[in-house]
Amino acid sequence: DFAQAGQHAEAAVDLHAAAVRLRNAGQYAAALDVLDRAAAAADAGDVGDTAVRVAALTGNVLARSGRVDEGIATVRAALARALELDRADLAADSYQRLADAVERSGNFAGAVEAYR
């Protein structure tokens, strides 16, 4: 286990990938549990880019699990951080997560706008 070996950055990336798989499988509660661990690992490993990806995915999973408003707010915070970092790749990932989260709210026009 990366975290036990003190390799927090690697643990964060590995846990994020696991959470993506769980989200894609519709296992939202499990994904949120893994994302909590990923966020802690990203903080411990001081990897801001992974922390942004973890936060964006967390918001997306929250929205998909029915906590839409909280999820949208979480993704928007991740997007703001991506823009502060001037990272187009992180912003693109966050925008995609935001569009999916907004779509969950039933705001299809808002989702289309976020995808643009």
C-alpha positions as protocol buffer text, in pm:
chain_id: "A"
residue {
  index: 1
  type: ASP
  ca { x: 0 y: 0 z: 0 }
}
residue {
  index: 2
  type: PHE
  ca { x: 145 y: 334 z: -110 }
}
residue {
  index: 3
  type: ALA
  ca { x: 16 y: 526 z: 193 }
}
residue {
  index: 4
  type: GLN
  ca { x: 171 y: 281 z: 438 }
}
residue {
  index: 5
  type: ALA
  ca { x: 501 y: 319 z: 255 }
}
residue {
  index: 6
  type: GLY
  ca { x: 482 y: 696 z: 293 }
}
residue {
  index: 7
  type: GLN
  ca { x: 423 y: 746 z: -79 }
}
residue {
  index: 8
  type: HIS
  ca { x: 124 y: 972 z: -36 }
}
residue {
  index: 9
  type: ALA
  ca { x: 128 y: 1126 z: -385 }
}
residue {
  index: 10
  type: GLU
  ca { x: 121 y: 781 z: -543 }
}
residue {
  index: 11
  type: ALA
  ca { x: -150 y: 670 z: -303 }
}
residue {
  index: 12
  type: ALA
  ca { x: -364 y: 970 z: -398 }
}
residue {
  index: 13
  type: VAL
  ca { x: -336 y: 893 z: -770 }
}
residue {
  index: 14
  type: ASP
  ca { x: -406 y: 522 z: -715 }
}
residue {
  index: 15
  type: LEU
  ca { x: -706 y: 592 z: -492 }
}
residue {
  index: 16
  type: HIS
  ca { x: -844 y: 847 z: -737 }
}
residue {
  index: 17
  type: ALA
  ca { x: -828 y: 585 z: -1014 }
}
residue {
  index: 18
  type: ALA
  ca { x: -1008 y: 334 z: -791 }
}
residue {
  index: 19
  type: ALA
  ca { x: -1278 y: 592 z: -715 }
}
residue {
  index: 20
  type: VAL
  ca { x: -1328 y: 658 z: -1087 }
}
residue {
  index: 21
  type: ARG
  ca { x: -1388 y: 286 z: -1140 }
}
residue {
  index: 22
  type: LEU
  ca { x: -1635 y: 276 z: -850 }
}
residue {
  index: 23
  type: ARG
  ca { x: -1818 y: 585 z: -980 }
}
residue {
  index: 24
  type: ASN
  ca { x: -1844 y: 430 z: -1326 }
}
residue {
  index: 25
  type: ALA
  ca { x: -1987 y: 115 z: -1168 }
}
residue {
  index: 26
  type: GLY
  ca { x: -2249 y: 320 z: -982 }
}
residue {
  index: 27
  type: GLN
  ca { x: -2103 y: 235 z: -642 }
}
residue {
  index: 28
  type: TYR
  ca { x: -2125 y: 589 z: -508 }
}
residue {
  index: 29
  type: ALA
  ca { x: -2096 y: 523 z: -133 }
}
residue {
  index: 30
  type: ALA
  ca { x: -1784 y: 316 z: -188 }
}
residue {
  index: 31
  type: ALA
  ca { x: -1644 y: 580 z: -422 }
}
residue {
  index: 32
  type: LEU
  ca { x: -1695 y: 851 z: -158 }
}
residue {
  index: 33
  type: ASP
  ca { x: -1515 y: 639 z: 101 }
}
residue {
  index: 34
  type: VAL
  ca { x: -1219 y: 595 z: -134 }
}
residue {
  index: 35
  type: LEU
  ca { x: -1224 y: 965 z: -225 }
}
residue {
  index: 36
  type: ASP
  ca { x: -1196 y: 1059 z: 144 }
}
residue {
  index: 37
  type: ARG
  ca { x: -878 y: 853 z: 160 }
}
residue {
  index: 38
  type: ALA
  ca { x: -756 y: 1000 z: -170 }
}
residue {
  index: 39
  type: ALA
  ca { x: -809 y: 1355 z: -41 }
}
residue {
  index: 40
  type: ALA
  ca { x: -611 y: 1280 z: 275 }
}
residue {
  index: 41
  type: ALA
  ca { x: -331 y: 1123 z: 71 }
}
residue {
  index: 42
  type: ALA
  ca { x: -323 y: 1420 z: -169 }
}
residue {
  index: 43
  type: ASP
  ca { x: -295 y: 1658 z: 125 }
}
residue {
  index: 44
  type: ALA
  ca { x: -22 y: 1450 z: 288 }
}
residue {
  index: 45
  type: GLY
  ca { x: 164 y: 1421 z: -40 }
}
residue {
  index: 46
  type: ASP
  ca { x: 124 y: 1791 z: -119 }
}
residue {
  index: 47
  type: VAL
  ca { x: -7 y: 1718 z: -468 }
}
residue {
  index: 48
  type: GLY
  ca { x: -241 y: 2002 z: -553 }
}
residue {
  index: 49
  type: ASP
  ca { x: -324 y: 1876 z: -900 }
}
residue {
  index: 50
  type: THR
  ca { x: -445 y: 1542 z: -766 }
}
residue {
  index: 51
  type: ALA
  ca { x: -634 y: 1720 z: -488 }
}
residue {
  index: 52
  type: VAL
  ca { x: -825 y: 1918 z: -752 }
}
residue {
  index: 53
  type: ARG
  ca { x: -910 y: 1602 z: -946 }
}
residue {
  index: 54
  type: VAL
  ca { x: -1021 y: 1430 z: -625 }
}
residue {
  index: 55
  type: ALA
  ca { x: -1240 y: 1726 z: -525 }
}
residue {
  index: 56
  type: ALA
  ca { x: -1401 y: 1747 z: -870 }
}
residue {
  index: 57
  type: LEU
  ca { x: -1477 y: 1376 z: -869 }
}
residue {
  index: 58
  type: THR
  ca { x: -1607 y: 1397 z: -512 }
}
residue {
  index: 59
  type: GLY
  ca { x: -1853 y: 1666 z: -616 }
}
residue {
  index: 60
  type: ASN
  ca { x: -1959 y: 1462 z: -916 }
}
residue {
  index: 61
  type: VAL
  ca { x: -2017 y: 1152 z: -705 }
}
residue {
  index: 62
  type: LEU
  ca { x: -2210 y: 1354 z: -446 }
}
residue {
  index: 63
  type: ALA
  ca { x: -2438 y: 1482 z: -723 }
}
residue {
  index: 64
  type: ARG
  ca { x: -2483 y: 1134 z: -867 }
}
residue {
  index: 65
  type: SER
  ca { x: -2572 y: 1002 z: -521 }
}
residue {
  index: 66
  type: GLY
  ca { x: -2850 y: 1256 z: -479 }
}
residue {
  index: 67
  type: ARG
  ca { x: -2664 y: 1531 z: -296 }
}
residue {
  index: 68
  type: VAL
  ca { x: -2680 y: 1754 z: -603 }
}
residue {
  index: 69
  type: ASP
  ca { x: -2640 y: 2100 z: -450 }
}
residue {
  index: 70
  type: GLU
  ca { x: -2348 y: 1991 z: -234 }
}
residue {
  index: 71
  type: GLY
  ca { x: -2194 y: 1814 z: -530 }
}
residue {
  index: 72
  type: ILE
  ca { x: -2220 y: 2114 z: -760 }
}
residue {
  index: 73
  type: ALA
  ca { x: -2069 y: 2341 z: -496 }
}
residue {
  index: 74
  type: THR
  ca { x: -1782 y: 2097 z: -445 }
}
residue {
  index: 75
  type: VAL
  ca { x: -1708 y: 2072 z: -817 }
}
residue {
  index: 76
  type: ARG
  ca { x: -1723 y: 2451 z: -854 }
}
residue {
  index: 77
  type: ALA
  ca { x: -1469 y: 2490 z: -575 }
}
residue {
  index: 78
  type: ALA
  ca { x: -1241 y: 2241 z: -752 }
}
residue {
  index: 79
  type: LEU
  ca { x: -1284 y: 2430 z: -1079 }
}
residue {
  index: 80
  type: ALA
  ca { x: -1196 y: 2758 z: -908 }
}
residue {
  index: 81
  type: ARG
  ca { x: -879 y: 2601 z: -772 }
}
residue {
  index: 82
  type: ALA
  ca { x: -788 y: 2461 z: -1116 }
}
residue {
  index: 83
  type: LEU
  ca { x: -826 y: 2808 z: -1265 }
}
residue {
  index: 84
  type: GLU
  ca { x: -616 y: 2961 z: -984 }
}
residue {
  index: 85
  type: LEU
  ca { x: -343 y: 2710 z: -1069 }
}
residue {
  index: 86
  type: ASP
  ca { x: -377 y: 2806 z: -1438 }
}
residue {
  index: 87
  type: ARG
  ca { x: -407 y: 2439 z: -1529 }
}
residue {
  index: 88
  type: ALA
  ca { x: -614 y: 2384 z: -1841 }
}
residue {
  index: 89
  type: ASP
  ca { x: -609 y: 2007 z: -1793 }
}
residue {
  index: 90
  type: LEU
  ca { x: -750 y: 2032 z: -1442 }
}
residue {
  index: 91
  type: ALA
  ca { x: -1005 y: 2292 z: -1550 }
}
residue {
  index: 92
  type: ALA
  ca { x: -1121 y: 2069 z: -1837 }
}
residue {
  index: 93
  type: ASP
  ca { x: -1162 y: 1775 z: -1600 }
}
residue {
  index: 94
  type: SER
  ca { x: -1350 y: 1993 z: -1352 }
}
residue {
  index: 95
  type: TYR
  ca { x: -1579 y: 2137 z: -1621 }
}
residue {
  index: 96
  type: GLN
  ca { x: -1669 y: 1785 z: -1734 }
}
residue {
  index: 97
  type: ARG
  ca { x: -1746 y: 1681 z: -1377 }
}
residue {
  index: 98
  type: LEU
  ca { x: -1949 y: 2001 z: -1330 }
}
residue {
  index: 99
  type: ALA
  ca { x: -2156 y: 1942 z: -1643 }
}
residue {
  index: 100
  type: ASP
  ca { x: -2236 y: 1590 z: -1531 }
}
residue {
  index: 101
  type: ALA
  ca { x: -2329 y: 1715 z: -1183 }
}
residue {
  index: 102
  type: VAL
  ca { x: -2550 y: 1993 z: -1322 }
}
residue {
  index: 103
  type: GLU
  ca { x: -2718 y: 1741 z: -1550 }
}
residue {
  index: 104
  type: ARG
  ca { x: -2811 y: 1541 z: -1238 }
}
residue {
  index: 105
  type: SER
  ca { x: -3001 y: 1846 z: -1111 }
}
residue {
  index: 106
  type: GLY
  ca { x: -3223 y: 1839 z: -1419 }
}
residue {
  index: 107
  type: ASN
  ca { x: -3074 y: 2164 z: -1550 }
}
residue {
  index: 108
  type: PHE
  ca { x: -2997 y: 2033 z: -1897 }
}
residue {
  index: 109
  type: ALA
  ca { x: -2936 y: 2378 z: -2045 }
}
residue {
  index: 110
  type: GLY
  ca { x: -2684 y: 2444 z: -1769 }
}
residue {
  index: 111
  type: ALA
  ca { x: -2517 y: 2112 z: -1837 }
}
residue {
  index: 112
  type: VAL
  ca { x: -2488 y: 2192 z: -2208 }
}
residue {
  index: 113
  type: GLU
  ca { x: -2335 y: 2530 z: -2120 }
}
residue {
  index: 114
  type: ALA
  ca { x: -2083 y: 2367 z: -1886 }
}
residue {
  index: 115
  type: TYR
  ca { x: -1985 y: 2119 z: -2158 }
}
residue {
  index: 116
  type: ARG
  ca { x: -1913 y: 2409 z: -2395 }
}
